[in-house]
Amino acid sequence: DESVEHKKSHRQSHRKKVLPEIYLTRLLSTKGTLQKFLDDLFKAILSIRDDKPPVAVKYFFDFLEEQAEKRGITDPDTMHIWKTNSLPLRFWVNILKNPQFVFDIDKTDHIDACLSVIAQAFIDACSLSDLQLGKDSPTNKLLYAKEIPEYRKIVQRYYKQIHDMPPLSEQEMNAHLAEESRVRRTGLH
């Protein structure tokens, strides 16, 4: 009887070790399958086509820099944080986590969990603090830890490209808004 209990206990212990390994293998396999799509997504979000970012982004980032200058804030990390909090974290993370806002889809709990991992990678890419990871760190942070330094370079390059562009005047911004309004109202592109 004691031998049967010991075998049963050993089997349960073995199962507890094997299941996480199976899930980890599947997780890494899935990550490998999705990696190019994630890289393309981050590059699409954080790139400027034809040396021209969305006008509103350029105008707003210049506004943030102007506010920092008026208040004597010279720390580049502060500007990075302001920009990150206003665009990537407020807008893009919300879209990444809630694709049903943009697309006609049902978001299941499984999809929500997967999107949370992608959103966390995006958040980490925008962060300035070093990731302090260890064996007890959450899997969603460990999964993309190797890619985060490269993603951070993409974020920093995006901010620099926008910063280095000629400033927009208020008249240019107003003209852009008037044109967008006209296009949306009439449906002309």
Secondary structure, DSSP 8 states (H G I E B T S, - for coil): -HHHHHHHHHHHHHHHHHHHHHHHHHHHHHHHHHHHHHHHHHHHHT--BTTB--HHHHHHHHHHHHHHHHTT---HHHHHHHHHHHTIIIIIHHHHH-GGGTSS----HHHHHHHHHHHHHHHHHH--S-----TTS-HHHHTTTTTHHHHHHHHHHHHHHHHHS----HHHHHHHHHHHHHHHHH---
